[in-house]
Amino acid sequence: MKNVILLSLALLSIFFVGCDQESSLSKDLYPQKVYIVGAASTIVDRDVNIGNLPDTVTISVAVSGSRSTSQDVTVTLAEQKDAISTYDSKNLSTLVTQYRKLADGVYTYPSNSLTIKAGQVYNTFPIYITPTTFQCDSLYMLAFKLASTSAYSLTTTDTVALVRLNMVNKYSGAYYMYGIIRNTTNPKDTLVYKMSRNLLATDNGRTVRMYHYNNEYVQGDTKDYRPTSAFKITVNADSTLSFATWKSFGIIDGGGTYLSAMKMYKLWYTFNDNGVVRKTVGYLYKATTTSAAQHIIDDYIDEHPLGK
């Protein structure tokens, strides 16, 4: 009889635990709030491909909580243009390039609101950008804040997202340059080098800006090599390469091929170095994320030595 009573009590306790668990799942464990995804970090990074006219970037708006939304939620966003200048004044020295808002004619959005459907967690707010006037040395931003919501409540912190727009195209990004610089009249005057290069998208979807051997400019540097050491590489429709100076770097001629399967430039260019004509030949390959991908690059370079 005692065992029966104990068993009954045990079953009863399981029943109440089960009811308690069911009850907790039927309620929010924490309040549902509407927020901009990434706003907690202040900066939301988005790439703008200057080869796309227009290109689309998005902001995600979500509802927090332990359960899916039980109804449609319509959220309104508004631009917060003064947030960009406020960010500049608080975080950037006056000696460096400041972020600036895009000109009004460069971007549009179809509506200032979006709807998160019942049962969904988030939806995206699209912004259409025509980047034909972008300059690769300028810094661009858009700023949006939550203005209203049809259900639940807006988060009280981190309601403004600064959308940082990074110019890219198919050929831009982090690369490594393995090259040889030769004096065209004195073969003993030769330099072999390998260094990282950041290729910036410029002009269109096929052109990047690259630095010659000198260090790349970083905000705040006292020495700026852009005018005297930067040049442009364009990947033509047939994958051949064309070269042009950026400002005053003395490019004479250049050529080569873009190997799309390996994301690698096989290039050469001649330039005037204070009256001495030098020729650079080399491989410019995109930074890899796996050892297997790097082995493919290394094997190709070993099988095709520079200058041969």
One Martini backbone bead per residue (centre of mass of N, CA, C, O) as a GRO file, in nm:
protein
  308
    1MET     BB    1   0.058   0.063  -0.020
    2LYS     BB    2   0.299   0.251   0.000
    3ASN     BB    3   0.393   0.215  -0.296
    4VAL     BB    4   0.138   0.327  -0.427
    5ILE     BB    5   0.154   0.613  -0.308
    6LEU     BB    6   0.433   0.685  -0.421
    7LEU     BB    7   0.362   0.647  -0.718
    8SER     BB    8   0.137   0.857  -0.728
    9LEU     BB    9   0.314   1.099  -0.648
   10ALA     BB   10   0.509   1.079  -0.883
   11LEU     BB   11   0.300   1.115  -1.110
   12LEU     BB   12   0.196   1.388  -1.009
   13SER     BB   13   0.466   1.542  -1.037
   14ILE     BB   14   0.496   1.501  -1.341
   15PHE     BB   15   0.237   1.644  -1.419
   16PHE     BB   16   0.317   1.924  -1.301
   17VAL     BB   17   0.574   1.959  -1.464
   18GLY     BB   18   0.440   1.943  -1.739
   19CYS     BB   19   0.255   2.185  -1.693
   20ASP     BB   20   0.482   2.390  -1.641
   21GLN     BB   21   0.623   2.361  -1.916
   22GLU     BB   22   0.381   2.434  -2.088
   23SER     BB   23   0.342   2.714  -1.963
   24SER     BB   24   0.624   2.834  -2.040
   25LEU     BB   25   0.578   2.793  -2.357
   26SER     BB   26   0.310   2.986  -2.358
   27LYS     BB   27   0.524   3.194  -2.273
   28ASP     BB   28   0.721   3.455  -2.230
   29LEU     BB   29   1.052   3.478  -2.121
   30TYR     BB   30   1.062   3.746  -2.293
   31PRO     BB   31   1.023   4.031  -2.435
   32GLN     BB   32   0.885   4.165  -2.715
   33LYS     BB   33   1.100   4.313  -2.964
   34VAL     BB   34   1.187   4.573  -3.179
   35TYR     BB   35   1.468   4.543  -3.416
   36ILE     BB   36   1.789   4.607  -3.538
   37VAL     BB   37   2.010   4.429  -3.695
   38GLY     BB   38   2.324   4.541  -3.550
   39ALA     BB   39   2.279   4.805  -3.375
   40ALA     BB   40   2.452   4.725  -3.123
   41SER     BB   41   2.722   4.791  -3.312
   42THR     BB   42   2.615   5.044  -3.501
   43ILE     BB   43   2.758   4.890  -3.735
   44VAL     BB   44   2.652   4.819  -4.076
   45ASP     BB   45   2.769   4.608  -4.314
   46ARG     BB   46   2.786   4.688  -4.674
   47ASP     BB   47   2.796   4.583  -4.999
   48VAL     BB   48   2.885   4.759  -5.308
   49ASN     BB   49   2.837   4.691  -5.639
   50ILE     BB   50   2.967   4.877  -5.910
   51GLY     BB   51   2.854   4.666  -6.137
   52ASN     BB   52   2.572   4.747  -6.026
   53LEU     BB   53   2.259   4.875  -6.194
   54PRO     BB   54   2.161   4.845  -5.936
   55ASP     BB   55   2.211   4.797  -5.597
   56THR     BB   56   2.144   4.583  -5.306
   57VAL     BB   57   2.052   4.662  -4.977
   58THR     BB   58   2.004   4.554  -4.629
   59ILE     BB   59   1.772   4.560  -4.356
   60SER     BB   60   1.713   4.408  -4.047
   61VAL     BB   61   1.401   4.317  -3.892
   62ALA     BB   62   1.309   4.223  -3.554
   63VAL     BB   63   1.172   3.981  -3.318
   64SER     BB   64   1.181   3.921  -3.005
   65GLY     BB   65   1.179   3.607  -2.836
   66SER     BB   66   1.043   3.274  -2.760
   67ARG     BB   67   0.834   3.340  -2.987
   68SER     BB   68   0.642   3.357  -3.234
   69THR     BB   69   0.454   3.544  -3.411
   70SER     BB   70   0.088   3.609  -3.394
   71GLN     BB   71   0.138   3.860  -3.590
   72ASP     BB   72   0.146   4.117  -3.773
   73VAL     BB   73   0.436   4.343  -3.832
   74THR     BB   74   0.457   4.691  -3.865
   75VAL     BB   75   0.744   4.877  -3.974
   76THR     BB   76   0.897   5.193  -3.924
   77LEU     BB   77   1.128   5.395  -4.100
   78ALA     BB   78   1.399   5.640  -4.048
   79GLU     BB   79   1.596   5.887  -4.110
   80GLN     BB   80   1.932   5.974  -3.949
   81LYS     BB   81   2.141   6.202  -4.055
   82ASP     BB   82   2.287   6.315  -3.787
   83ALA     BB   83   2.434   6.044  -3.704
   84ILE     BB   84   2.688   6.075  -3.879
   85SER     BB   85   2.814   6.335  -3.760
   86THR     BB   86   2.817   6.229  -3.473
   87TYR     BB   87   3.009   5.996  -3.522
   88ASP     BB   88   3.246   6.159  -3.628
   89SER     BB   89   3.289   6.345  -3.374
   90LYS     BB   90   3.329   6.093  -3.169
   91ASN     BB   91   3.541   5.888  -3.361
   92LEU     BB   92   3.688   6.113  -3.542
   93SER     BB   93   3.929   6.267  -3.678
   94THR     BB   94   3.992   6.562  -3.859
   95LEU     BB   95   4.242   6.411  -4.026
   96VAL     BB   96   4.025   6.229  -4.139
   97THR     BB   97   3.803   6.064  -4.304
   98GLN     BB   98   3.469   6.118  -4.347
   99TYR     BB   99   3.161   6.044  -4.317
  100ARG     BB  100   2.896   6.021  -4.569
  101LYS     BB  101   2.617   6.094  -4.717
  102LEU     BB  102   2.422   6.016  -4.952
  103ALA     BB  103   2.295   6.119  -5.216
  104ASP     BB  104   1.968   6.139  -5.298
  105GLY     BB  105   2.000   6.022  -5.610
  106VAL     BB  106   2.148   5.732  -5.533
  107TYR     BB  107   1.890   5.652  -5.354
  108THR     BB  108   1.634   5.400  -5.274
  109TYR     BB  109   1.298   5.319  -5.144
  110PRO     BB  110   0.983   5.177  -5.169
  111SER     BB  111   0.965   5.198  -4.846
  112ASN     BB  112   0.922   5.284  -4.486
  113SER     BB  113   0.817   4.979  -4.470
  114LEU     BB  114   0.749   4.667  -4.293
  115THR     BB  115   0.658   4.307  -4.279
  116ILE     BB  116   0.606   4.079  -4.021
  117LYS     BB  117   0.502   3.780  -4.025
  118ALA     BB  118   0.331   3.551  -3.898
  119GLY     BB  119   0.582   3.332  -3.760
  120GLN     BB  120   0.804   3.533  -3.788
  121VAL     BB  121   1.115   3.711  -3.719
  122TYR     BB  122   1.176   3.859  -4.006
  123ASN     BB  123   1.278   4.141  -4.217
  124THR     BB  124   1.349   4.335  -4.511
  125PHE     BB  125   1.517   4.644  -4.609
  126PRO     BB  126   1.537   4.796  -4.910
  127ILE     BB  127   1.825   4.936  -5.098
  128TYR     BB  128   1.884   5.141  -5.377
  129ILE     BB  129   2.200   5.160  -5.558
  130THR     BB  130   2.392   5.409  -5.749
  131PRO     BB  131   2.758   5.389  -5.784
  132THR     BB  132   2.884   5.597  -6.006
  133THR     BB  133   2.999   5.828  -5.782
  134PHE     BB  134   3.198   5.669  -5.647
  135GLN     BB  135   3.477   5.685  -5.419
  136CYS     BB  136   3.740   5.493  -5.293
  137ASP     BB  137   3.823   5.734  -5.065
  138SER     BB  138   3.544   5.725  -4.960
  139LEU     BB  139   3.285   5.758  -4.703
  140TYR     BB  140   2.982   5.569  -4.652
  141MET     BB  141   2.638   5.648  -4.540
  142LEU     BB  142   2.355   5.525  -4.354
  143ALA     BB  143   2.059   5.622  -4.153
  144PHE     BB  144   1.850   5.428  -3.927
  145LYS     BB  145   1.529   5.423  -3.764
  146LEU     BB  146   1.293   5.357  -3.542
  147ALA     BB  147   0.949   5.470  -3.539
  148SER     BB  148   0.737   5.217  -3.570
  149THR     BB  149   0.468   4.994  -3.442
  150SER     BB  150   0.188   4.765  -3.448
  151ALA     BB  151   0.356   4.579  -3.245
  152TYR     BB  152   0.455   4.586  -2.965
  153SER     BB  153   0.792   4.705  -2.906
  154LEU     BB  154   1.042   4.914  -2.899
  155THR     BB  155   1.345   4.945  -2.858
  156THR     BB  156   1.541   5.158  -2.634
  157THR     BB  157   1.798   5.047  -2.776
  158ASP     BB  158   1.959   5.054  -3.060
  159THR     BB  159   1.775   5.220  -3.301
  160VAL     BB  160   2.040   5.282  -3.466
  161ALA     BB  161   2.169   5.243  -3.801
  162LEU     BB  162   2.490   5.226  -3.946
  163VAL     BB  163   2.545   5.217  -4.292
  164ARG     BB  164   2.817   5.072  -4.431
  165LEU     BB  165   2.966   5.141  -4.752
  166ASN     BB  166   3.126   4.900  -4.959
  167MET     BB  167   3.334   4.890  -5.216
  168VAL     BB  168   3.281   4.661  -5.492
  169ASN     BB  169   3.401   4.379  -5.686
  170LYS     BB  170   3.504   4.095  -5.840
  171TYR     BB  171   3.833   4.207  -5.807
  172SER     BB  172   3.831   4.268  -5.519
  173GLY     BB  173   4.053   4.280  -5.233
  174ALA     BB  174   4.249   4.039  -5.089
  175TYR     BB  175   4.601   4.018  -5.161
  176TYR     BB  176   4.890   3.873  -5.333
  177MET     BB  177   5.227   3.972  -5.417
  178TYR     BB  178   5.435   3.809  -5.663
  179GLY     BB  179   5.753   3.960  -5.747
  180ILE     BB  180   5.949   4.130  -6.011
  181ILE     BB  181   6.203   4.383  -6.021
  182ARG     BB  182   6.344   4.533  -6.316
  183ASN     BB  183   6.609   4.650  -6.479
  184THR     BB  184   6.616   4.693  -6.824
  185THR     BB  185   6.956   4.762  -6.821
  186ASN     BB  186   7.001   4.598  -6.526
  187PRO     BB  187   6.981   4.277  -6.410
  188LYS     BB  188   7.112   4.320  -6.118
  189ASP     BB  189   6.860   4.513  -6.075
  190THR     BB  190   6.685   4.318  -5.842
  191LEU     BB  191   6.348   4.240  -5.712
  192VAL     BB  192   6.211   4.025  -5.466
  193TYR     BB  193   5.855   3.986  -5.378
  194LYS     BB  194   5.613   3.981  -5.092
  195MET     BB  195   5.272   4.115  -5.066
  196SER     BB  196   5.016   4.278  -4.955
  197ARG     BB  197   4.695   4.359  -5.120
  198ASN     BB  198   4.448   4.622  -5.170
  199LEU     BB  199   4.177   4.603  -5.379
  200LEU     BB  200   4.004   4.867  -5.524
  201ALA     BB  201   3.716   4.969  -5.625
  202THR     BB  202   3.674   5.123  -5.958
  203ASP     BB  203   3.447   5.287  -6.187
  204ASN     BB  204   3.375   4.960  -6.204
  205GLY     BB  205   3.338   4.604  -6.243
  206ARG     BB  206   3.672   4.582  -6.365
  207THR     BB  207   3.815   4.785  -6.159
  208VAL     BB  208   4.131   4.852  -5.994
  209ARG     BB  209   4.329   4.948  -5.718
  210MET     BB  210   4.691   4.975  -5.696
  211TYR     BB  211   4.990   4.918  -5.547
  212HIS     BB  212   5.290   4.934  -5.544
  213TYR     BB  213   5.556   4.873  -5.338
  214ASN     BB  214   5.444   5.057  -5.155
  215ASN     BB  215   5.272   5.156  -4.906
  216GLU     BB  216   4.968   5.163  -4.782
  217TYR     BB  217   4.713   5.360  -4.709
  218VAL     BB  218   4.633   5.497  -4.386
  219GLN     BB  219   4.459   5.636  -4.168
  220GLY     BB  220   4.693   5.893  -4.055
  221ASP     BB  221   4.910   5.905  -4.239
  222THR     BB  222   5.192   6.097  -4.335
  223LYS     BB  223   5.216   5.904  -4.585
  224ASP     BB  224   5.115   5.939  -4.937
  225TYR     BB  225   5.116   5.705  -5.219
  226ARG     BB  226   4.887   5.746  -5.425
  227PRO     BB  227   4.992   5.946  -5.646
  228THR     BB  228   5.289   5.775  -5.697
  229SER     BB  229   5.181   5.434  -5.659
  230ALA     BB  230   4.915   5.423  -5.822
  231PHE     BB  231   4.696   5.192  -6.003
  232LYS     BB  232   4.517   5.051  -6.283
  233ILE     BB  233   4.308   4.758  -6.329
  234THR     BB  234   4.172   4.592  -6.618
  235VAL     BB  235   3.925   4.358  -6.695
  236ASN     BB  236   3.856   4.224  -6.972
  237ALA     BB  237   3.638   4.034  -7.157
  238ASP     BB  238   3.906   3.838  -7.234
  239SER     BB  239   4.105   3.863  -6.962
  240THR     BB  240   4.262   4.093  -7.012
  241LEU     BB  241   4.499   4.356  -6.943
  242SER     BB  242   4.479   4.693  -6.813
  243PHE     BB  243   4.661   5.007  -6.780
  244ALA     BB  244   4.666   5.281  -6.532
  245THR     BB  245   4.694   5.563  -6.390
  246TRP     BB  246   4.598   5.748  -6.119
  247LYS     BB  247   4.808   6.004  -6.140
  248SER     BB  248   5.170   5.983  -6.133
  249PHE     BB  249   5.231   5.713  -6.210
  250GLY     BB  250   5.478   5.572  -6.449
  251ILE     BB  251   5.315   5.431  -6.668
  252ILE     BB  252   5.375   5.265  -6.981
  253ASP     BB  253   5.302   4.951  -6.953
  254GLY     BB  254   5.072   4.658  -6.996
  255GLY     BB  255   4.975   4.315  -6.885
  256GLY     BB  256   4.773   4.013  -6.927
  257THR     BB  257   4.594   3.777  -6.703
  258TYR     BB  258   4.286   3.646  -6.593
  259LEU     BB  259   4.239   3.378  -6.356
  260SER     BB  260   3.936   3.282  -6.255
  261ALA     BB  261   3.969   3.001  -6.111
  262MET     BB  262   4.204   3.155  -5.909
  263LYS     BB  263   4.197   3.455  -5.867
  264MET     BB  264   4.430   3.560  -6.090
  265TYR     BB  265   4.705   3.760  -6.170
  266LYS     BB  266   4.891   3.782  -6.474
  267LEU     BB  267   5.162   4.016  -6.475
  268TRP     BB  268   5.269   4.334  -6.635
  269TYR     BB  269   5.495   4.626  -6.593
  270THR     BB  270   5.593   4.948  -6.687
  271PHE     BB  271   5.820   5.206  -6.542
  272ASN     BB  272   5.902   5.525  -6.416
  273ASP     BB  273   6.210   5.566  -6.212
  274ASN     BB  274   6.362   5.836  -6.225
  275GLY     BB  275   6.457   5.741  -6.540
  276VAL     BB  276   6.400   5.440  -6.477
  277VAL     BB  277   6.333   5.144  -6.637
  278ARG     BB  278   6.083   4.922  -6.518
  279LYS     BB  279   5.993   4.570  -6.446
  280THR     BB  280   5.694   4.399  -6.367
  281VAL     BB  281   5.647   4.066  -6.248
  282GLY     BB  282   5.344   3.862  -6.170
  283TYR     BB  283   5.142   3.751  -5.891
  284LEU     BB  284   4.788   3.807  -5.821
  285TYR     BB  285   4.634   3.676  -5.531
  286LYS     BB  286   4.385   3.564  -5.355
  287ALA     BB  287   4.295   3.520  -5.055
  288THR     BB  288   4.282   3.234  -4.874
  289THR     BB  289   4.089   2.981  -4.667
  290THR     BB  290   4.259   2.732  -4.769
  291SER     BB  291   4.507   2.501  -4.817
  292ALA     BB  292   4.409   2.386  -5.086
  293ALA     BB  293   4.397   2.655  -5.241
  294GLN     BB  294   4.697   2.729  -5.197
  295HIS     BB  295   4.822   2.485  -5.345
  296ILE     BB  296   4.723   2.562  -5.624
  297ILE     BB  297   4.879   2.823  -5.643
  298ASP     BB  298   5.166   2.717  -5.586
  299ASP     BB  299   5.178   2.512  -5.819
  300TYR     BB  300   5.146   2.714  -6.048
  301ILE     BB  301   5.394   2.888  -5.987
  302ASP     BB  302   5.602   2.654  -6.005
  303GLU     BB  303   5.515   2.583  -6.315
  304HIS     BB  304   5.528   2.925  -6.359
  305PRO     BB  305   5.774   3.100  -6.381
  306LEU     BB  306   5.907   3.390  -6.370
  307GLY     BB  307   5.999   3.489  -6.700
  308LYS     BB  308   5.870   3.216  -6.873
   0.00000   0.00000   0.00000
